[in-house]
Amino acid sequence: MNSDALIDQLEAQAGIIRELVQGVAHEQAAWKPAPERWSILEVVVHLLDEEREDFRVRLGLLLRDPKADWPPIDPQGWVTQREYAKRDLGETLKAFLKEREDSLAWLKGLESPAWDNVKTHPAAGALSAGDMLASWVAHDLLHIRQLAKLHYDYVRRLAEPYSVAYAGDW
């Protein structure tokens, strides 16, 4: 595994996320294409919570003590429990970027990390520390795709009754 390249990717992806959401007006940030879908704001709050309470914490435990219990998380439930839709996008983005800086400093400071340390997760099965780092990078990419789709759907809404079909298939 090329952990340095993955860590560099996490750094680059923070900039992509920033560019996708910085300066988005509240109306667009709060807009949802369907009640069951997330808004841009909810995606960014989710990324913040995942940065603080999931990936960095759980990867740290995997590296230090793979047998240690992980603190519980509820990413789907947090959306309503923590009232993501009531947050401020600018403040949330700022907090996410600060947490990402902290994560990157921690990751870059690791000395000879035990990427092969494994914990059995009740849903995911055997997870190594290397799996967790790779999944962290992939998780960002899933949400970058989601943010891009939210922008695309919002443009389609703004253009009604006109079509964006000439642009090509999504």
C-alpha positions as a Markdown table, in Angstrom:
| # | Residue | x | y | z |
|---|---|---|---|---|
| 1 | Met | 0.0 | 0.0 | 0.0 |
| 2 | Asn | 1.2 | 3.5 | -0.8 |
| 3 | Ser | 0.1 | 5.2 | 2.4 |
| 4 | Asp | 1.9 | 8.4 | 1.5 |
| 5 | Ala | -0.1 | 8.7 | -1.7 |
| 6 | Leu | -3.4 | 8.0 | 0.1 |
| 7 | Ile | -2.6 | 10.6 | 2.7 |
| 8 | Asp | -1.8 | 13.1 | -0.1 |
| 9 | Gln | -5.1 | 12.2 | -1.7 |
| 10 | Leu | -7.0 | 13.0 | 1.5 |
| 11 | Glu | -5.3 | 16.4 | 1.5 |
| 12 | Ala | -6.2 | 17.0 | -2.1 |
| 13 | Gln | -9.8 | 15.9 | -1.6 |
| 14 | Ala | -10.2 | 18.4 | 1.3 |
| 15 | Gly | -9.6 | 21.1 | -1.3 |
| 16 | Ile | -12.0 | 19.6 | -3.7 |
| 17 | Ile | -14.7 | 19.5 | -1.0 |
| 18 | Arg | -13.9 | 23.1 | -0.1 |
| 19 | Glu | -14.3 | 24.2 | -3.8 |
| 20 | Leu | -17.6 | 22.3 | -4.2 |
| 21 | Val | -19.2 | 24.0 | -1.2 |
| 22 | Gln | -17.5 | 27.3 | -0.4 |
| 23 | Gly | -19.8 | 30.2 | -1.2 |
| 24 | Val | -22.9 | 28.1 | -1.9 |
| 25 | Ala | -25.9 | 30.2 | -1.0 |
| 26 | His | -28.1 | 28.9 | 1.9 |
| 27 | Glu | -31.0 | 28.2 | -0.4 |
| 28 | Gln | -28.9 | 25.8 | -2.5 |
| 29 | Ala | -27.0 | 24.4 | 0.5 |
| 30 | Ala | -30.3 | 23.4 | 2.2 |
| 31 | Trp | -32.1 | 22.2 | -1.0 |
| 32 | Lys | -32.8 | 18.5 | -1.3 |
| 33 | Pro | -33.8 | 16.8 | -4.6 |
| 34 | Ala | -36.1 | 14.5 | -2.6 |
| 35 | Pro | -37.0 | 14.2 | 1.1 |
| 36 | Glu | -35.0 | 11.0 | 1.6 |
| 37 | Arg | -31.8 | 12.5 | 0.0 |
| 38 | Trp | -29.3 | 14.7 | 1.7 |
| 39 | Ser | -28.6 | 18.4 | 1.1 |
| 40 | Ile | -25.1 | 19.8 | 0.5 |
| 41 | Leu | -25.2 | 21.1 | 4.1 |
| 42 | Glu | -26.0 | 17.7 | 5.4 |
| 43 | Val | -23.2 | 16.1 | 3.4 |
| 44 | Val | -20.7 | 18.5 | 4.8 |
| 45 | Val | -21.9 | 18.1 | 8.4 |
| 46 | His | -21.7 | 14.3 | 7.9 |
| 47 | Leu | -18.1 | 14.7 | 6.6 |
| 48 | Leu | -17.2 | 16.7 | 9.7 |
| 49 | Asp | -18.7 | 14.1 | 12.1 |
| 50 | Glu | -17.0 | 11.2 | 10.2 |
| 51 | Glu | -13.6 | 13.1 | 10.4 |
| 52 | Arg | -13.9 | 13.7 | 14.1 |
| 53 | Glu | -15.7 | 10.5 | 15.3 |
| 54 | Asp | -15.2 | 7.7 | 12.8 |
| 55 | Phe | -12.2 | 7.4 | 10.6 |
| 56 | Arg | -9.4 | 9.1 | 12.7 |
| 57 | Val | -10.7 | 7.7 | 15.9 |
| 58 | Arg | -11.1 | 4.1 | 14.6 |
| 59 | Leu | -7.9 | 4.1 | 12.6 |
| 60 | Gly | -6.1 | 5.3 | 15.7 |
| 61 | Leu | -7.6 | 2.5 | 17.8 |
| 62 | Leu | -6.7 | -0.1 | 15.1 |
| 63 | Leu | -3.1 | 1.1 | 15.1 |
| 64 | Arg | -2.7 | 1.3 | 18.9 |
| 65 | Asp | -4.9 | -1.6 | 20.1 |
| 66 | Pro | -6.9 | -3.6 | 17.5 |
| 67 | Lys | -8.8 | -5.3 | 20.3 |
| 68 | Ala | -10.1 | -2.1 | 21.8 |
| 69 | Asp | -13.9 | -1.4 | 21.5 |
| 70 | Trp | -14.8 | 1.3 | 19.0 |
| 71 | Pro | -17.0 | 4.1 | 20.2 |
| 72 | Pro | -20.5 | 3.7 | 18.6 |
| 73 | Ile | -21.5 | 5.9 | 15.6 |
| 74 | Asp | -24.8 | 6.4 | 13.9 |
| 75 | Pro | -24.1 | 8.4 | 10.7 |
| 76 | Gln | -27.7 | 8.0 | 9.3 |
| 77 | Gly | -29.3 | 8.8 | 12.7 |
| 78 | Trp | -27.1 | 11.8 | 13.3 |
| 79 | Val | -28.6 | 13.7 | 10.4 |
| 80 | Thr | -31.8 | 14.2 | 12.3 |
| 81 | Gln | -30.6 | 13.7 | 15.9 |
| 82 | Arg | -28.0 | 16.4 | 15.5 |
| 83 | Glu | -30.1 | 18.6 | 13.3 |
| 84 | Tyr | -27.7 | 18.8 | 10.4 |
| 85 | Ala | -30.1 | 20.9 | 8.4 |
| 86 | Lys | -30.0 | 23.7 | 11.0 |
| 87 | Arg | -26.2 | 24.1 | 10.8 |
| 88 | Asp | -24.3 | 26.9 | 9.0 |
| 89 | Leu | -22.5 | 25.7 | 5.9 |
| 90 | Gly | -19.6 | 28.2 | 6.2 |
| 91 | Glu | -18.9 | 27.3 | 9.8 |
| 92 | Thr | -19.3 | 23.6 | 9.2 |
| 93 | Leu | -16.9 | 23.7 | 6.2 |
| 94 | Lys | -14.4 | 25.6 | 8.3 |
| 95 | Ala | -14.6 | 23.0 | 11.1 |
| 96 | Phe | -14.3 | 20.2 | 8.6 |
| 97 | Leu | -11.2 | 21.7 | 7.1 |
| 98 | Lys | -9.6 | 22.2 | 10.5 |
| 99 | Glu | -10.4 | 18.6 | 11.5 |
| 100 | Arg | -8.9 | 17.4 | 8.2 |
| 101 | Glu | -5.7 | 19.4 | 8.9 |
| 102 | Asp | -5.5 | 17.7 | 12.3 |
| 103 | Ser | -6.0 | 14.3 | 10.7 |
| 104 | Leu | -3.3 | 15.0 | 8.1 |
| 105 | Ala | -0.8 | 16.1 | 10.7 |
| 106 | Trp | -1.5 | 13.0 | 12.8 |
| 107 | Leu | -1.3 | 10.7 | 9.7 |
| 108 | Lys | 1.9 | 12.3 | 8.5 |
| 109 | Gly | 3.4 | 12.0 | 12.0 |
| 110 | Leu | 2.8 | 8.2 | 12.4 |
| 111 | Glu | 6.0 | 6.2 | 12.7 |
| 112 | Ser | 6.0 | 2.8 | 11.2 |
| 113 | Pro | 2.2 | 2.3 | 11.4 |
| 114 | Ala | 1.0 | -1.3 | 11.7 |
| 115 | Trp | -1.3 | -1.2 | 8.6 |
| 116 | Asp | -1.9 | -5.0 | 8.9 |
| 117 | Asn | -3.5 | -4.7 | 12.4 |
| 118 | Val | -7.0 | -6.2 | 12.1 |
| 119 | Lys | -10.3 | -5.8 | 13.9 |
| 120 | Thr | -13.4 | -7.8 | 13.1 |
| 121 | His | -16.3 | -5.4 | 12.5 |
| 122 | Pro | -19.8 | -6.7 | 13.0 |
| 123 | Ala | -21.0 | -5.5 | 9.5 |
| 124 | Ala | -17.8 | -5.2 | 7.5 |
| 125 | Gly | -16.0 | -8.3 | 8.7 |
| 126 | Ala | -12.2 | -8.2 | 9.1 |
| 127 | Leu | -10.8 | -4.7 | 8.7 |
| 128 | Ser | -7.2 | -3.8 | 8.7 |
| 129 | Ala | -5.7 | -0.4 | 9.5 |
| 130 | Gly | -4.8 | -0.3 | 5.8 |
| 131 | Asp | -8.4 | -1.0 | 4.8 |
| 132 | Met | -9.5 | 1.8 | 7.1 |
| 133 | Leu | -7.1 | 4.3 | 5.5 |
| 134 | Ala | -8.1 | 3.3 | 2.0 |
| 135 | Ser | -11.8 | 3.5 | 3.0 |
| 136 | Trp | -11.3 | 7.0 | 4.4 |
| 137 | Val | -10.0 | 8.1 | 1.0 |
| 138 | Ala | -12.8 | 6.3 | -0.8 |
| 139 | His | -15.5 | 7.7 | 1.6 |
| 140 | Asp | -14.4 | 11.3 | 0.6 |
| 141 | Leu | -14.7 | 10.3 | -3.1 |
| 142 | Leu | -18.3 | 9.0 | -2.6 |
| 143 | His | -19.3 | 12.3 | -1.1 |
| 144 | Ile | -17.5 | 14.3 | -3.7 |
| 145 | Arg | -19.6 | 12.5 | -6.3 |
| 146 | Gln | -22.7 | 13.1 | -4.2 |
| 147 | Leu | -21.9 | 16.9 | -3.9 |
| 148 | Ala | -21.3 | 17.1 | -7.7 |
| 149 | Lys | -24.7 | 15.3 | -8.3 |
| 150 | Leu | -26.4 | 17.8 | -5.9 |
| 151 | His | -25.0 | 20.7 | -7.9 |
| 152 | Tyr | -26.1 | 19.0 | -11.2 |
| 153 | Asp | -29.6 | 18.4 | -9.8 |
| 154 | Tyr | -29.9 | 22.0 | -8.6 |
| 155 | Val | -28.9 | 23.3 | -12.0 |
| 156 | Arg | -31.5 | 21.1 | -13.6 |
| 157 | Arg | -34.1 | 22.6 | -11.2 |
| 158 | Leu | -33.0 | 26.2 | -11.9 |
| 159 | Ala | -33.2 | 25.6 | -15.7 |
| 160 | Glu | -36.8 | 24.3 | -15.7 |
| 161 | Pro | -38.7 | 24.2 | -18.0 |
| 162 | Tyr | -35.5 | 23.9 | -20.1 |
| 163 | Ser | -33.4 | 20.8 | -20.4 |
| 164 | Val | -29.7 | 20.1 | -19.7 |
| 165 | Ala | -29.8 | 17.1 | -22.0 |
| 166 | Tyr | -27.5 | 18.7 | -24.5 |
| 167 | Ala | -24.7 | 18.6 | -21.8 |
| 168 | Gly | -24.7 | 14.8 | -22.0 |
| 169 | Asp | -25.8 | 11.9 | -19.8 |
| 170 | Trp | -25.1 | 12.0 | -16.2 |
